[in-house]
Amino acid sequence: MSSAALNHALASWGRYPSSYPHQAVPCRDRQTLVLPEEPQACLPFGNGRSYGDVCLNNDGALLLTRGLDRFIAFDPATGVLQAEAGVLLSEILALIVPQGWFLSVTPGTQFVTLGGAVANDVHGKNHHVVGSFGCQVRAFELLRSDGSQRLCAPHENTDWFQATVGGLGLTGLITWVEIQLQRIANPWIVVENRRFASLDEFLALDTEYEARYPYSVSWIDCAASGKTLGRGIYLAGMHAPPGLLKSLPPKRRALTIPFTPPLSLVNALSVGGFNRLYYHLPRPARGLTLYQPFFYPLDNLLHWNRLYGPHGFFQYQCVIPPANAREALGEILARIAVSGQGSMLAVLKRFGEKTSGGWLSFPRPGVTLALDFPNRGQPTLDLLERLDEVTRQAGGAVYPAKDARMSGSSFRQYFPQWRKFSAYIDPRFASSFWRRVSSTTP
């Protein structure tokens, strides 16, 4: 396996923090794949769509998995698909949708690798029905640095399965994954929109719509305060039924942000104006849309992360247990409103009871809130710590795949099985995230 020294900084999707890996090792042939013999720690790197530093390995080696991009098997009768870990979800969709199948779980972007989806146990708009991505995984192969290969499945090497699903790429290199797909009749989604005026109204709507729709999510106006605190737009959807005869519109070319502006275009003025406009924007109560804009609204704006300027942004996603959700989320939104650091991309939804069993898996029963904040330095870090304070007191957790700054003590509270997980980390694997949160400092 050849490798190349890197002499430039590398960042994840949030563009913070910068990292300087010592070398990059392309992974191309899983049949002859061996890990580098150099002493520095390794870490798999897929398509770099994690927001913080879980995919970064400062001063170490990155195993570039996008070269593992082959489909191994697909049964169009049962919907079982096996592919190498570097295949993108977008590439899977291009294969399966014309044949009447869809991903059982998909995150908000289709540009993530199959291995990355497992390592971060990603979730989608239908968690309340089917759980997270790990719940759809039938098996995968794990390559360890000693050259051993393990077939991991829910009922085979179960402990390794639970350590690796949501394990942030630290237990070894996933070489291939087998997943179960779901049957669909066509590429259309039946969509319903509903405006709500408060957090209490969201919780009531959510109970109603989750009983009728497999997909649900809400946009929240983070600039609102007072009586309008927690207002937003509820979006529910389901795959369209058979017999729908509707021609496909011409494929639209994706727009792109061609360069990084010198300053963040996401600021107090733009956030306030955008949020007011978006909340009051007329929209049909019910309609049809193709699956791409429903599941991946931001994928049609390539390099949208550049809008946040040269310093990047932080994403903060927490989950709050059901019993504490109303009070804690209200406090989080109030603290954001007071700070003046609102978010354009604030998403609220509910997680169901089903979990993958992953020891470091983030999805768990409760209500989850995800937000983007321009990186303003210490004021933003201080705000996120104030949000962490609420999350900790409520017994919640923060998502590692979207984190760049949580403290070690917070991580250990959020993921109480971290010590058991530690015994399964490959001795040659590490990440910037793990070094940060496994330290003994606060």
Long-range contacts (C-beta under 8 A, 24 or more apart in sequence): 1-25, 1-26, 1-27, 1-33, 1-34, 1-35, 1-36, 2-26, 3-36, 3-38, 3-61, 10-48, 10-56, 10-62, 11-56, 11-312, 12-48, 12-49, 12-50, 12-51, 12-52, 12-53, 12-54, 12-55, 12-56, 12-404, 13-48, 13-49, 13-50, 13-51, 13-305, 14-51, 14-52, 14-305, 14-312, 14-313, 14-314, 14-315, 14-402, 14-404, 15-305, 15-308, 15-310, 15-311, 15-312, 15-313, 16-52, 16-311, 16-312, 16-313, 16-314, 16-375, 16-404, 17-52, 17-53, 17-56, 17-404, 17-432, 19-53, 19-56, 19-57, 19-58, 19-432, 20-58, 20-59, 21-56, 21-57, 21-58, 21-59, 21-60, 21-61, 21-62, 22-59, 22-60, 22-61, 23-61, 23-62, 24-61, 24-62, 24-64, 25-61, 25-62, 25-63, 25-64, 26-64, 26-67, 27-63, 27-64, 27-65, 27-67, 27-68, 27-86, 27-173, 28-67, 28-68, 30-68, 30-84, 30-141, 30-143, 30-175, 30-176, 33-143, 33-173, 33-175, 34-147, 35-63, 35-143, 35-145, 35-147, 35-173, 35-428, 36-61, 41-428, 41-429, 41-430, 42-145, 42-173, 42-426, 42-428, 42-429, 42-430, 43-169, 43-170, 43-429, 43-430, 43-431, 44-85, 44-115, 44-119, 44-169, 44-173, 44-174, 46-85, 46-86, 46-112, 46-113, 46-115, 46-116, 47-88, 47-111, 47-112, 47-113, 47-116, 49-109, 49-111, 49-112, 49-116, 50-116, 50-120, 50-401, 50-402, 51-314, 51-315, 51-401, 51-402, 51-403, 51-404, 52-314, 52-315, 52-400, 52-401, 52-402, 52-403, 52-404, 52-405, 52-433, 53-403, 53-404, 53-431, 53-432, 53-433, 53-436, 54-120, 54-168, 54-169, 54-400, 54-401, 54-403, 54-431, 54-432, 54-433, 55-116, 55-169, 55-431, 56-431, 56-432, 56-433, 57-430, 57-431, 57-432, 58-432, 60-430, 63-173, 65-113, 65-115, 65-173, 66-113, 68-115, 68-175, 68-176, 71-95, 72-176, 76-100, 76-101, 79-180, 79-181, 79-182, 79-183, 80-138, 80-178, 80-179, 80-180, 80-181, 81-178, 81-179, 81-181, 82-176, 82-177, 82-178, 82-179, 83-114, 83-176, 83-177, 84-114, 84-175, 84-176, 85-113, 85-114, 85-115, 85-118, 85-140, 85-173, 85-174, 85-175, 85-176, 85-177, 86-113, 86-114, 86-115, 87-113, 87-114, 88-112, 88-113, 88-114, 89-113, 89-114, 89-117, 96-181, 97-184, 97-187, 97-291, 100-183, 100-184, 100-185, 101-181, 101-182, 101-183, 101-184, 102-181, 102-182, 102-183, 102-184, 102-239, 102-291, 103-136, 103-179, 103-181, 103-182, 104-130, 104-135, 104-136, 104-179, 104-180, 104-181, 104-182, 105-130, 105-131, 105-132, 105-133, 105-135, 105-136, 106-295, 107-133, 108-295, 108-296, 108-297, 108-298, 108-347, 109-296, 109-298, 109-299, 110-292, 110-295, 110-296, 110-299, 111-299, 114-177, 114-179, 115-169, 115-174, 115-177, 116-169, 118-164, 118-165, 118-174, 118-177, 119-164, 119-165, 119-166, 119-167, 119-168, 119-169, 119-174, 120-166, 120-168, 120-362, 120-400, 120-401, 121-165, 121-166, 121-356, 121-358, 121-360, 121-361, 121-362, 121-363, 122-401, 123-351, 123-362, 123-363, 124-215, 124-295, 125-215, 125-216, 125-217, 125-237, 125-295, 125-349, 126-214, 126-215, 126-216, 127-349, 127-350, 127-351, 127-352, 127-354, 127-363, 128-210, 128-216, 128-350, 128-351, 128-352, 129-214, 129-352, 130-214, 130-354, 131-352, 131-354, 131-355, 131-356, 131-363, 132-354, 132-355, 132-356, 132-358, 132-361, 132-363, 133-356, 134-165, 134-166, 134-356, 134-357, 134-358, 134-361, 135-354, 135-355, 135-356, 136-179, 136-180, 137-161, 137-165, 137-177, 137-178, 137-179, 137-356, 138-178, 138-179, 138-180, 139-177, 139-178, 140-164, 140-174, 140-175, 140-176, 140-177, 140-178, 141-174, 141-175, 141-176, 142-171, 142-172, 142-173, 142-174, 142-175, 143-172, 143-173, 143-174, 143-175, 144-172, 144-426, 145-172, 145-426, 145-427, 145-428, 145-429, 149-175, 154-357, 159-424, 160-424, 161-357, 162-357, 162-358, 162-359, 163-358, 163-359, 163-421, 163-424, 164-358, 164-424, 165-356, 165-357, 165-358, 165-361, 166-356, 166-358, 166-359, 166-360, 166-361, 166-362, 167-358, 167-359, 167-360, 167-421, 167-424, 168-360, 168-400, 168-401, 168-431, 168-433, 168-434, 169-429, 169-431, 170-425, 170-426, 170-429, 170-430, 170-431, 170-434, 171-424, 171-425, 171-426, 171-429, 172-426, 172-429, 184-239, 185-239, 185-240, 185-241, 185-242, 185-243, 185-244, 186-239, 186-240, 186-242, 186-244, 186-246, 187-248, 187-290, 187-291, 188-239, 188-240, 188-244, 188-246, 188-288, 188-289, 188-290, 188-291, 189-215, 189-237, 189-238, 189-239, 189-240, 189-288, 189-289, 189-290, 189-291, 189-294, 189-295, 190-237, 190-238, 190-239, 190-240, 190-286, 190-287, 190-288, 191-235, 191-236, 191-237, 191-286, 191-287, 191-288, 191-289, 191-294, 192-235, 192-236, 192-237, 192-285, 192-286, 193-233, 193-234, 193-235, 193-283, 193-284, 193-285, 193-286, 194-233, 194-234, 194-236, 194-285, 195-231, 195-232, 195-233, 195-234, 195-279, 196-231, 196-232, 196-233, 196-234, 197-228, 197-231, 198-227, 198-228, 198-229, 198-230, 198-231, 199-229, 199-230, 199-326, 199-329, 199-330, 199-333, 200-230, 200-326, 201-231, 202-230, 202-232, 202-234, 202-348, 203-325, 203-326, 203-367, 205-234, 206-234, 206-349, 206-350, 209-234, 209-236, 210-350, 212-236, 213-237, 213-238, 214-238, 214-239, 215-294, 216-349, 216-350, 217-347, 217-348, 217-349, 218-347, 218-348, 218-349, 219-278, 219-346, 219-347, 219-348, 220-333, 220-346, 220-347, 220-348, 220-369, 221-275, 221-276, 221-278, 221-279, 221-346, 222-271, 222-275, 222-333, 222-336, 222-337, 222-342, 222-343, 222-346, 222-371, 223-271, 223-272, 223-275, 223-276, 223-337, 223-342, 224-275, 224-279, 224-333, 224-337, 225-334, 225-337, 225-338, 229-330, 229-333, 229-334, 229-337, 230-329, 230-330, 230-333, 231-279, 232-279, 232-346, 232-348, 233-278, 233-279, 233-283, 237-294, 240-288, 244-288, 246-288, 248-290, 249-290, 252-300, 254-299, 254-300, 254-301, 254-302, 255-300, 255-301, 255-302, 256-301, 256-302, 256-303, 257-301, 257-302, 257-303, 257-304, 257-306, 257-307, 258-303, 259-306, 260-306, 260-309, 260-310, 261-306, 261-307, 261-309, 262-309, 262-310, 263-309, 264-307, 264-308, 264-309, 264-311, 264-313, 264-374, 264-375, 265-307, 265-308, 265-309, 266-307, 266-308, 266-313, 266-344, 266-372, 266-374, 267-374, 268-340, 268-341, 268-342, 270-344, 271-342, 271-343, 271-344, 272-342, 274-344, 275-342, 275-344, 298-345, 308-372, 308-374, 308-375, 309-374, 311-374, 311-375, 311-376, 311-377, 312-375, 313-372, 313-373, 313-374, 313-375, 314-372, 314-373, 314-375, 314-380, 314-384, 314-404, 314-405, 315-370, 315-371, 315-372, 315-373, 315-402, 315-403, 316-370, 316-371, 316-373, 316-384, 316-387, 316-398, 316-402, 316-403, 317-362, 317-368, 317-369, 317-370, 317-371, 317-398, 317-399, 317-402, 318-368, 318-369, 318-387, 318-391, 318-396, 318-397, 318-398, 318-399, 319-351, 319-362, 319-363, 319-364, 319-366, 319-367, 319-368, 319-396, 319-397, 319-399, 320-366, 320-367, 320-368, 320-369, 320-391, 320-394, 320-395, 320-396, 321-364, 321-365, 321-366, 321-394, 321-395, 321-396, 322-365, 322-366, 322-367, 324-394, 324-395, 324-396, 325-366, 325-367, 325-394, 327-394, 328-390, 328-391, 328-393, 328-394, 328-396, 329-367, 329-369, 331-390, 332-369, 332-387, 332-390, 332-391, 335-383, 335-386, 335-387, 335-390, 336-371, 336-383, 336-387, 339-379, 339-383, 339-386, 341-373, 341-374, 341-376, 341-379, 341-380, 341-383, 343-371, 343-372, 343-373, 344-372, 345-370, 345-371, 345-372, 346-370, 346-371, 346-372, 347-371, 359-415, 359-417, 359-418, 359-420, 359-421, 360-400, 360-415, 360-417, 360-418, 360-421, 362-397, 362-398, 362-399, 362-400, 362-401, 364-397, 366-396, 370-399, 370-402, 381-405, 400-433, 400-437, 403-433, 406-437, 407-437, 407-441, 407-442, 408-436, 408-437, 408-438, 408-439, 408-440, 408-441, 408-442, 409-442, 411-437, 411-438, 412-437
